[in-house]
Amino acid sequence: MPTIHTLAHQYKRSLFTYTGSVPEGVTLEFSGKPRISAEFFQTILNDFRGLTIPGGFNVSSLTPGGLGIWVKDHFQKLNLVGHYPRLASYIAAILVHEGYISSSLKRNAIMLHFPNNP
């Protein structure tokens, strides 16, 4: 049961725990215990293969082309439960933690780097 930080600026990170893994799906261990399916992770990895995109985790100001807005648009369709773009910071943190993607900071933006072959 890993405990890791969300992907956010240093002072906005929060610790969270999850069970499972990207290939089997994960359950976030906090209120509501949101479940993120393996298929949802795979769809993210396929849709962004070879790209670098902004995280776009700010709920009040969605970044076009960012993972936050993608999660907002796709989470309900693929997982049958609606959630908010902030959840993308948890998803991205898990993908980084498990070695599927990398991240960097560009000015004030978290950038996500998706390899050509996840």
Secondary structure, DSSP 8 states (H G I E B T S, - for coil): --EEE-SS-TTT--EEEEEEETTTEEEE-STT--EE-HHHHHHHHHHTTT-EEE----TTS--TTSHHHHHHHHHHHHHSS---TTHHHHHHHHHHHTTS-EEEEETTEEEEE--S--
